[in-house]
């Protein structure tokens, strides 16, 4: 083999070999060499740190969601899909009330607001959303009534807000909202049949009771 003339001095070669033999075990802000194990350990730790940072972000998001939910706390009442063949109180609601805002009475499907603590005191409103269908394809002449301030009989007493549900052949979506102006009184929804021998189906019915102002 022909002779090969090195372009580096003995000192330069010795210095280079010294860097290889004494490579750092972790990266530094220098021109020093680093072992492959040192690089792997550094990268693994960095990735683990990213995972920790992500967990921290997720925790912050959860805390933010809790804060937002606390600003507008709600209770919901969900009604199973049902066909009404005559006037009847809307009962058998499934109540989800994590803040303990309402006192529900299934006899009339009525609720009262509990405002006996600072956390429960405030201004409230309700919203009802549902689909209504004229199931006999006639002029159903049904209406839904919201009773306030009292529900003492199956048909309700006191003032009421009326939602006309006439001639709804296409599962029409409806939504209504109102302030709860008499929180300590009973409130209920009632289906009223204006014409005999008619039917009306109610589906996807949810009442949301929301605290919109007050101390929390």
ZIMOVEN-V876583 format. One record per backbone hydrogen bond with DSSP energy under -0.5 kcal/mol. NH is the residue of the N-H (numbers start at 1). CO is the residue of the C=O. E is the energy in kcal/mol with one decimal. If there is no record, write none. Layout:
NH;CO;E + NH;CO;E
//
This chain:
6;4;-0.6 + 13;9;-2.4 + 14;10;-2.5 + 15;11;-2.1 + 16;12;-2.2 + 17;13;-2.5 + 18;14;-1.9 + 19;15;-1.8 + 20;16;-1.8 + 21;17;-2.7 + 22;18;-1.7 + 23;20;-1.2 + 24;33;-2.9 + 30;28;-1.7 + 35;24;-2.7 + 39;35;-2.0 + 40;36;-2.5 + 41;37;-2.7 + 42;38;-2.1 + 43;39;-2.6 + 44;40;-2.9 + 45;41;-2.3 + 46;42;-2.1 + 47;43;-2.7 + 48;44;-2.4 + 49;45;-2.1 + 50;46;-2.0 + 51;47;-2.1 + 52;48;-2.1 + 53;49;-2.5 + 54;50;-2.5 + 55;51;-2.2 + 56;52;-2.1 + 57;53;-2.2 + 58;54;-2.7 + 59;55;-2.2 + 60;56;-2.1 + 61;57;-2.4 + 62;58;-2.4 + 63;59;-2.3 + 64;60;-2.3 + 65;61;-2.7 + 66;62;-2.2 + 67;63;-2.0 + 68;64;-2.8 + 69;65;-2.8 + 70;66;-1.8 + 71;67;-1.2 + 71;68;-0.6 + 72;68;-1.3 + 73;70;-0.6 + 75;209;-2.2 + 76;96;-2.6 + 77;207;-2.6 + 78;94;-2.7 + 79;205;-2.5 + 80;92;-0.5 + 82;202;-2.4 + 84;82;-0.5 + 84;200;-3.2 + 88;191;-2.5 + 90;189;-2.0 + 91;89;-1.1 + 94;78;-3.0 + 95;93;-0.6 + 96;76;-3.0 + 97;95;-0.5 + 100;97;-1.5 + 103;112;-2.9 + 104;102;-0.6 + 105;110;-3.2 + 108;105;-0.7 + 109;105;-0.7 + 110;105;-2.0 + 111;187;-2.2 + 112;103;-1.6 + 113;183;-2.5 + 114;101;-4.1 + 115;113;-0.7 + 120;117;-0.6 + 121;117;-1.4 + 123;213;-2.1 + 125;210;-1.9 + 126;178;-2.7 + 127;208;-1.8 + 128;176;-2.8 + 129;206;-2.2 + 130;174;-2.3 + 131;203;-2.9 + 132;172;-2.7 + 133;201;-2.2 + 134;168;-5.5 + 135;133;-1.2 + 136;199;-0.5 + 137;134;-1.0 + 140;138;-1.2 + 143;192;-2.2 + 144;163;-2.5 + 145;190;-3.3 + 146;161;-2.5 + 147;145;-0.6 + 147;188;-3.1 + 148;159;-2.9 + 150;157;-0.6 + 156;153;-0.6 + 157;150;-1.2 + 159;148;-0.5 + 161;146;-2.1 + 163;144;-3.1 + 164;162;-0.6 + 165;142;-2.2 + 168;165;-0.5 + 169;167;-0.9 + 172;132;-1.2 + 174;130;-3.1 + 176;128;-2.3 + 178;126;-2.2 + 180;124;-2.6 + 181;179;-1.0 + 185;182;-1.5 + 186;149;-1.0 + 187;111;-1.7 + 188;147;-1.2 + 190;145;-2.5 + 191;88;-2.5 + 192;143;-3.3 + 192;190;-0.6 + 194;141;-2.7 + 194;192;-0.8 + 195;140;-0.7 + 200;84;-2.0 + 201;133;-2.7 + 202;82;-3.1 + 203;131;-2.6 + 205;79;-0.7 + 206;129;-2.4 + 206;204;-0.6 + 207;77;-3.0 + 208;127;-2.9 + 208;206;-0.5 + 209;75;-3.3 + 209;207;-0.5 + 210;125;-2.8 + 210;208;-0.6 + 211;73;-2.6 + 212;123;-2.6 + 212;210;-0.8 + 213;123;-1.2
//
